[in-house]
Amino acid sequence: METHESTLIEKFLFRIAKQWIAGDTMNEALQSAKTANKNGMSAIINRLGEHMVSKEQICNVVSEYLTLVSNLRKFKVDGGISVKPTQVGMTRNVEECTANLEKIIEKASISQSFVWIDMESSEYTDDTLRIYLKLFEKYERFGIAIQANLKRTEQDLKRLLEHGAKIRLVKGAYRENGRVAYKTRHEVDENYKRLTRMLFLDGNEFAIATHDSKMIEIAIDLSKKHERKFEFQMLKGIRDELKPILIKNGFSISEYIPYGTNWLPYSIRRLKERKCNILLLGSSFLHSHRV
Ligand SMILES: Cc1cc2nc3c(=O)[nH]c(=O)nc-3n(C[C@H](O)[C@H](O)[C@H](O)COP(=O)(O)OP(=O)(O)OC[C@H]3O[C@@H](n4cnc5c(N)ncnc54)[C@H](O)[C@@H]3O)c2cc1C
């Protein structure tokens, strides 16, 4: 009974979640990336899945990213990839994670594809930064996400900017403790604005990754005063009405496109970000129970 109910819930969740995901397969992700390109956006493909522990699982993910990178070139996709540290060995040890990431970046650098490293929960921040700075000494087309909800991020950003790092600024998707993170929306937004100003003053080639119109307007204002190479990044399926407007106004946009069968944790983070998504889920669930 319990299994039956959880399968039902998963089915309903998937109905909502599929707007944010290209599909189960790499081919679907490449097609979605081509569509993004046709609509004037670059693509950032992520293979879903996190917290991988077994060597075999990790090996499979690495080899899938290697194939993906070749396919970007083969199918002439304008875009790159984004990798989560815990997909490629972070939960085992830092050395393994660094070596795996390097394999992927090395291959990507042949085709000049950009590699982003996603930032996961705060227990991994130190190691992720360390790995990034080590590999960034060797590979230029490599960027890192930083999170405005963490109190430490202002200091991290200063350090990253000293190294000329390529940065993606996000609000932060993980539930964090009040000791390390700002807990109110107001505090996170204020920090996001502060970090955006730092990027426009001292950074170059960075990404403002948000769907929040207020944050986007601030970046647009700053871009008028400080000429910088930057882009907006948004997730597939979110703020689709805003993307063409920004493009029309001359801004660059990349769309983050996840694919794969392990869609649940990613989708739950997206659901939590917006109350009406939860309501949508509830009404969809009730509706399908009526039929
Ligand atoms: C390209 C990209 C890469 C990311 N990489 C990381 C990463 O590496 N690490 C990490 O912790 N986080 C990452 N995130 C997620 C990020 O941290 C936030 O959780 C997410 O972007 C929501 O925050 P927001 O800036 O859009 O602002 P919010 O304050 O959450 O939302 C602002 C407005 O955007 C719209 N909106 C936002 N989310 C949704 C949604 N799910 N459905 C519908 N409308 C929505 C609504 O209109 C909302 O009012 C990434 C986000 C993007 C866009």
The ligand as a Gaussian input file, in Angstrom:
#p B3LYP/6-31G(d) Opt

LIG

0 1
 C       21.606000      28.746000     -13.990000
 C       21.400000      28.446000     -12.550000
 C       22.318000      27.655000     -11.900000
 C       22.166000      27.372000     -10.537000
 N       23.153000      26.702000      -9.882000
 C       23.081000      26.555000      -8.545000
 C       24.142000      26.001000      -7.798000
 O       25.175000      25.617000      -8.331000
 N       23.986000      25.884000      -6.448000
 C       22.863000      26.318000      -5.801000
 O       22.788000      26.220000      -4.577000
 N       21.845000      26.845000      -6.499000
 C       21.907000      26.979000      -7.836000
 N       20.867000      27.552000      -8.507000
 C       19.558000      27.745000      -7.833000
 C       19.514000      29.051000      -7.068000
 O       20.364000      28.985000      -5.951000
 C       18.083000      29.333000      -6.578000
 O       17.689000      28.314000      -5.738000
 C       17.073000      29.485000      -7.702000
 O       17.617000      30.125000      -8.803000
 C       15.866000      30.324000      -7.217000
 O       16.290000      31.572000      -6.814000
 P       16.036000      32.930000      -7.657000
 O       17.334000      33.660000      -7.718000
 O       15.446000      32.625000      -8.945000
 O       15.123000      33.810000      -6.731000
 P       13.780000      33.514000      -5.952000
 O       13.720000      34.578000      -4.919000
 O       13.692000      32.107000      -5.502000
 O       12.692000      33.715000      -7.063000
 C       12.456000      34.956000      -7.689000
 C       11.313000      34.823000      -8.668000
 O       11.663000      33.939000      -9.719000
 C       10.586000      33.082000     -10.068000
 N       10.923000      31.689000      -9.698000
 C       11.983000      31.306000      -8.969000
 N       12.009000      29.961000      -8.834000
 C       10.943000      29.501000      -9.484000
 C       10.424000      28.188000      -9.720000
 N       11.020000      27.104000      -9.233000
 N        9.298000      28.079000     -10.445000
 C        8.687000      29.175000     -10.941000
 N        9.130000      30.433000     -10.756000
 C       10.237000      30.599000     -10.044000
 C        9.411000      33.605000      -9.289000
 O        8.795000      34.594000     -10.072000
 C       10.046000      34.209000      -8.072000
 O        9.258000      35.179000      -7.453000
 C       21.029000      27.868000      -9.851000
 C       20.108000      28.663000     -10.511000
 C       20.285000      28.990000     -11.822000
 C       19.296000      29.892000     -12.486000

